[in-house]
Amino acid sequence: MDLLDNLALGFSEALQWQNVLFCLLGVALGTAVGVLPGIGPTATIALLLPITFGFDDPTSALIMLAGIYYGAQYGGSTTAILLNLPGESSAAVTAIDGHEMARAGRAGVALAVAAIGSFVAGTVATVVLAVAAPVLARAALSFGSAEYFSLVVLGLIASIALASGSTLKALAMIVFGILLGTLGQDMYTGTPRFTFGVRELYQGLNFVAVAVGVFGIAEILRNLHDPRTRTRVVSRVANLWPSRTELRQIVGPVLRATGLGSLLGVLPGGGHILASYASYAVEKRVSRNPGEFGHGAIAGVAGPESANNAAAQTSFIPLLTLGLPANPVMALMAGAFIIQGITPGPDVMTEQPALVWGLIASMWIGNVLLVLLNLPLVGLWVRMLSVPYSVLFPAIVVFACIGTYSLSQNPYDVLAVAVFGVLGFVLIRSGCEPAPLLLGFVLGPLLEDNLRRALLLSRGDPTVFVTRPISGVLLALAVVALVVTVLPMIRRKRDVVFAEDE
Amino acid sequence: MGPGYVPLALGLVLAALGAVIVAKAYVAPDLAPDRAVSDGEASTTSPSDRVIPDADLPDPRPLAGIQWRPTAAIFAAVGFFALTVDGLGLLPATFGTGLLAAMARPGTRPLRALAVAVGLALASWLIFVVLLQLRLALFGDWLGG
């Protein structure tokens, strides 16, 4: 059977000792940044991206970066439960009931439930990924330029529809990102665009520099402007294992959340944060005693934790099959592929099977490592919070500089980090999120290339996007998504989804 | 379809979106009541009834709240590295960058910033040159390295 062969190939690749080591390194780093508030997985991956350039084996690099991503989901929940301090945004929901459980002396159970839920969800989502990815990739191979163009449009629009914040500003950020992507020499004519005679700009902006700037540096500036006090109410962790009744209580929530998370993870823009909020809302609604939520409901921990982990895994599907990153972290992963000289897309599956299946298998291995790493070492992770921010942030700045510079030994890239750091911060301050900007920047060249190629093939006839059936359907979906987002009534409903946790 | 086609189209769309955003800000500011806090009071007005962390939400405070010191210091820190890494080399560049960055936080004592900068220069040498074997000059041409 195909699936088993593929998985066997994946595991033989992922179980090579250096790949296991990088996987361990990734999940350990991920847990660390998940624990520390103020630096998230996006910034960390952005900062480590340049370093992976030096790796000989692309598989190791991608395994490590992926490990950081789902490792952070675990770490974030640990501090959310113990300290009511979500280190990572998707863990905010876990904090509600998780911390209540900790205060009632059930910290150990809450941690164990979070770990078990995440592990089950991660395992199921890995299988979903393994089953769905080849099918989608095969479908994507029949796509022409017109279809790709429409797909990118749909992806960009959908990412706004599911994100929080102002729709208008998100749209503007996407367009701005695409515009930044056009900087440099035009790929058809070689004409320099927006370079103002600066030779260093002919190759366009460095993706890593932009990402490190708008996520890493801007995040530091934001934290420096808003020093939050850290509460230290470490509850003692005892009695790790849940009772049989408690285990029975979480079966339903974990399974529901896994399904929900797997589905939402695939959608652009949503990902793990949306998944955990949605799961909490669902569990509250189906619960026999909803009054329990907010006061230490075990389902309120198991659900969101499973959902965000499942979503973290399945958000790899659009990247591996279509070459479309569903969220900023996936945009960075796409960057990691490109740094290694591989273009993510439907061909990767057939051309680099060892890499893709190794990555998929490593996610399951990573989940095992996380359980082993997290439950016994909880105390260690919590103690990490005592690293003062006054040491942490200069270190991040320095490592960001060195990392970006080492990529191509080009000081201009570092200068771009400085500019985009301040720009990103100003944008955040004005209520514009940097995530759509980065998505636009990554997908922009793809969008332009396919638009122009499709128009060349059709001899300038723009109706080709509507008359080709798949392309037309995709564009129609994009229009529907946009209309739904803009309609005020439905928008209010969207806010309710995000405010459900009160 | 020339090289300017897509940028021009994007520019027009962006300008239109910008105009709408500006107009909307005058007609109906989109600050929700619980998020419309003036600067300085952000942490005191609504302590914890919103559990969504700010990591993925835009900060509703106006640009006026931007502090000069951290912003300039961080920009200078990264800029310093860009301008000196080739000339001075890795060690002096990381030292300067670390120092400038450490000073970004209001109330940092100079001695402590110095200690952080020295530590960071040594740490970057250990991590990037010794461990990761990146080929970076420790001291640059300007210093005769």
Interface residues (C-beta under 8 A of the other chain):
Chain A: P37 G40 I51 G54 P86 E88 S89 A92 V93 A95 I96 S164 G165 S166 L168 K169 L171 A172 V175 F176 I178 L179 T182 D186 Y188 T189 T191 R193 F194 I217 I220 L221 R222 L224 H225 D226 R228 I273 Y389 S390 V391 F393 P394 A395 V397 V398 F399 A400 C401 I402 Y405 S406 P411 Y412 V414 L415 V417 A418 G421 V422 F425 V426 I428 R429 S430 G431 C432 E433 A435 E448 L451 R452 L455 L456 G460 F498 D501 E502
Chain B: M1 G2 P3 G4 Y5 V6 P7 L10 G11 V13 L14 L17 G18 V20 I21 K24 D30 A42 S43 D49 R50 V51 I52 P53 D54 A55 D56 L57 P58 D59 P60 R61 P62 L63 G65 I66 Q67 P70 T71 I74 F75 A77 V78 G79 F81 A82 L83 V85 D86 L90 A93 T94 T97 G98 A101 A102 A104 R105 T108 R112 A113 V116 A117 G119 L120 A123 S124 I127 F128 L132 Q133 L134 L136
